[in-house]
Amino acid sequence: MGDADSGVGGTDRTVPGGGHRAWIGSFTSGGGRGITTATVDPATGALTALSATKAVEDPSYLAHDRRTDVLYAVSETERGAVGAFRPTIEGLSALGPAVRVGGSGPTHLSVSGRRILTANYTSGSVSSLPLAADGALSAADGPASVLAHHGSGPDAGRQEGPHAHQVLPDPSGRWVLSVDLGTDSVRVCVLDPATGALRVHAETALRAGTGPRHLAFHPSGEVVYVLHELDPQLTVCRWNAGSGELEPVAEVPVAPKSAPGAPEAYPSAIVASPDGRFVWAAVRGADTIATFSLAAGPEKPQLTGSVPCGGNWPRDLAADPSGHRLYAANERSGDVTWFDVDPLTGQPRRAGSLAVPAATCVVFG
């Protein structure tokens, strides 16, 4: 399968062969196009760019709500905002102006019922914003509710205060988990369905100085994998959706120790396969994708190999809906590279790439 070097602005605006859509975020301040809409070839996984919009500045992370068919994007800026878009044949149509999140530097967002949740890295907080029935951001229902994180870590340069990096509901929908790089912890929160306010139920401390960045749930809903940015490790946790308890049980290296003079490893994103057999992690600096086998059980991931990410500085890693392919958003090389996954070993094999300047994330419709 050869590389796809399609640019923005093709003439075919339909999804070919019954394929689905993908949306790619990018830093407009770094020369990116904002949000790129692309088609996904169902046979090859190849991306073809259709159009792009800069309606939101620096849309570093995206989330698609299948219930309402609305795409949301954070604006990772000092003023911090979220934009909502309706997918169209041509690309995306904005559902009103972007709405402020009440925090700065949001790096992640997710949907929980009738609320949008954002993790605000710079201000060290998590925000909850109301949604209208059609999925539009609902300013009429009031401003964002903001939960401030507190604490710090031993790395004076990166952990001088809280830095919320990810927020998402658990599979049961009863809890919200927020990952904080600055405080070396994961907070388990309760989301009030009436007011949208978040309240901390419990805080799980992880090893000091590791800088947790993102987590992923095993499909069973009973195991959580927390990926650390400041120390290339994966923490395996048991998750009790009944009590809202997160219990660390093991640490696993994400990358072999760097040889003298080799680039440092800064893990960024983690994905569990839909069939529960593998976990993958993107590692910046080393510029690799690490594969973990879960053959010994969900609590015992084993690092079985690493492959080049296809570019430089993989900020995000995503699996397509089937779990048969992986997509790496390589920020510094400005591309999204896709990989076929070996069904027996889980090892990714590079299959193609699409030029996307300052790429930050990939989501599927």
N, C-alpha and C positions, 0 to 999 in steps of 0.2 A: 504494500500500500504506500503510495508516494505521498510527499508533503503536499498540503493544500495551502497555497499562498494567496488565496482569494482576498481581495480588498473590500472595503465598504462600498456599497452602491451597486450591487448586482441587479439584473433586470428581472429575474424570477423571484417573486415575493411569496411564493407558496412554499409549503414544507414538502420537499421531494420524497416520493415513495412512502408516504405515511410516516415520515420521521417526526421528531419533536424539536422544540426550540431550546436554545441555550442562551443565556445572557451572561455577559462578561463585564465585570467592573474594571475600572482603570483610573489611575491618578491623573486628573486633568492638569494639575500643577506640574506633573512630570512629563507632559506631552501626550497624555492619553486622550482617548476619544470620549470618555465618560462611560456610558453604558452601551455596549455593542450587542445588538440582536443578531443571532446566528441560527442557521438550521443545522441539524445533526443528521447525517446520512445513516439510516437504520442498519445498512449492511456493513458499512466500514467505520462508522463513528466519526467520519470526517466533518469538520466544522466549515461552514461557508457563511461569511459575514454578509448581512443584509443591509443594516443601517446602524446609526449610532446617534446618541443624544447627549448633550452636555447640560441638560436641564438641571442636574444636580452637580455641584462642584465636588471633586474628589470622591466619587462613589466607590469606596474601598470594599464594601461588603453588600451583598444583595440577598434577598429572601423572596421566594415565590409561594403564595398561598393558593393551593389548588382549589380550595373551596370557593373562593371568590374570583380566582384567576387575576390576581393583582400582584405586581412585582414591587417590592420595596427596596429602597437604597438609602444607606446612611451617607451623609456628607461629613467626611472625616476632616473637619475644619475646627477652628477655635470656637466658632459660633454653634457648631453641632446641629444638624438637622436631619430630617427624614423626608424623602420624596416617595410618592405612590404613583404607579403607572399601570395603565391597562394595555396588555399586549394587543396589537392589531396586525393586519396583514403586512403593513409597511414597517412596523417596528414597535414603538411604544407611544402611548398618548398619556400625558400627565393628567392626574386626577387632582387638579388644583395645585397651589403653590406648596413648596416644601414647608415643613413645620419644625420649629425649634424643639430640641429634646431636653433643654434645661441642663445640659452638660457639654463639655468640650472634648473634641477628638474622638467621637464614637467610631469604634472599629468593628462592631458586630451588631447584628440585629436578628430577631426571630419573632414569630407570630405565636401568641398564646390566646386562643379564643378571640375576643373582640379587643385585644390589646396588641400593640407593637412594643417589643422590649429592645432597648439598646444598651450596649456596654460602652461606657464613655471612658476611654483610656486616660486622657489627660487630666480630667477632673476626678477620676477614681470613683465613679458612681454608675448606677444603673437606672434607666428611665423606663417608664411605662406610659404609652400614649394611647388614647382611645381611638377606635375605628368605628366608622358608620357601618350599617348593615351591608352595603355594597363593597366594603373594603377600603373606601376612601378614608384618609386621615380626617378625623372629626373634630375640628377646632371648636365646634359648638358644644361639645361635651366636656370642655375644660382643658386646661394646659396639662403638660406632662407631670406625672408624679415621679419624684426623684428620690432614690435611696442612696445615700452617701456611704461609701466604704471607709473604713478607718484602719490604720496600721501602716507598717513599713517592713522592710527586709534588710538583710546584711549588705546587699550590693548598693553602695552609696550612689552610684551613677544611674541605676535603673530602678531602685527600690526605696527611694527617699520618701515615698508615700504610696497610697493605693493606686493601682492601675488596672481597672476592670477591662478584661480583654475579650470576654465572650459571655453571652447570657442566652439560655435556652430552656424551654420546658422539658421535663422528663417525659418518657413515653406514656406514663399513666395520666399526664395532664394535671396532676395534683400539686406539683412542685415546680419551682424555677431554680436553676442552678447558675451561679455566676462565678466565673473563673478570674482570679485576681493575681496578675503577675507581680505586683508590688508587695502584696502581703503574704505570698506563698500559701494561699488558701483557696478553698471553694466554699462559697456560701450557699446554703439551701434556704430558699425563701418561699413564703406563701404569698400568692397573688389574690388580693381581695376582688372577687368578681364584680362587686357593686361599685367600688371606688377606683379600682385599678392600682391601689397602693400596694407596694411590696413591703413585707416584714420578714426580717431574718429569723428563721426557725433554728438553724444550727450553722456552725462554721467549722469546717474540717481543715485542720492544719496539715500542710505537707512539708517536706524537708526544706529547711531554711536555705534560701539562696538559689533555689531551683527555678523560680520564675514560671509557674504554670501559666500556659497561654490558651490552650483549647482542650476540650474533652469530647469524647464520642461514647455513645452507649452501644453495648453489644445488643444485637437484635432480641435477645432474651429479656432485655430490660433489667437484668440483675447484676450486670458488671459494667463499670465505667473505666475508660482509659483516659488518663490525664497526661497531656503532652507538655513538657517543660521547655521553655525557650533558653534559659540561662545555663542549664545543665542538660545535655542531650540524654534525657531519661524519659521513660514512660512509667507512670504510677498506675498500678492496677488496683481498683477499689471495688468492694462489694456495695451494691446499692439496694436499699430496702425501701420500696415505694410505699409500704404501709406506714412506716415510722418516719420516713424522710431522713434516714441515716446513711451517710457515706463513710465507708471504712476502708482506709488504705491497707492492702495486704502484701504488696510486692512492688519492687522497682526493677525495670528492665532497661539496659542501655539501648538507645536508638541507633547509635553509630559506634563503630570501633574507635578506640582511642586514637586521636590524631597523631600522625608521625610528626617529628620536629619539622617546623616550617610549613606544615600543611594548614589549610584554612580551618578556622574554628567552626564548629557545628552549631547552628541555631535552628532547632526544629520549629515548624510553623503551623502545620495542619495535620489532622489525624482523621482517618476514615475507617469504619468497620464495614466489611462486606455484608450485603443483605442476607447472605446465607449463613453468616456467623462463623465462617471458616478462616478468615484472614483479617488482619489489621494492617493498614498502610500509613506511613508517616512521611511528610515532606521535610527535608532537612536543608536549610539554607547554608551558605558557606561551603559545605561539602557538595551542595547541589545534587542531592540524591533523593530517591524514594526508597524507603526501607520497607521490607515486607516481613510481617510476623505471621507465623502459623499458629492456629489455635487448636491443632490436632490433639494436644494434651489437655485441652479444656479451656474455657473462656478466661479463667484466672491465671493461665500459664502460657502467655504468648512467648513464642520462641523466634528470635531474629534469624531469618533464613537467607537473607540476601539484600543487597542494595544495588540499584541501577541508576545511571545518570538521569537527571530530571528533564533532559532535553534542552536546557537553557541555563539561565543564571538567576539565582535567588527565587526559588519557588515559594511564593507567598501563600498560595492556597492549593489544595488538592481536593478533587471531587470525583465521586464515582457516578457513572451514568445510572439511570433508574434500574437497569438490569444487573448492575454490579459487574458486568463483563469488561468494562473499560474504565480507565482512570484518566483524569485531565489535570495537568499541572499548569497553574498560572504563574509564569516566570516573569517576575516584575522587571528585573534589570535588563534582561535580554529582549523583553517586549514580545512575548509570544505565549500562546497556549499550546502545549504539546499533549497529544493523547497517546494512550498505551492500550494494547490488548492484554488482557490478564489471562495467564495460563490457568485453565480450570483445575488442574491437578496440584500445581505448586503455589499458585497465587502470584507468581513473579510477573511483573509488567514488562511488555516488549514494545518499544517505541514504534508508533505506526504513522504519525504525521504531526503537522503543526500549522498553526495559523498565526500570522503576525498581528499582535495586539500591543501597541506601545503601552508601557507601564501597567501591564495586566496585574490585577489584584485578586480576582476570584471568578469562579464559574458556578452557575446554578442552572438547573434544568426545569423545563415546563412540562 
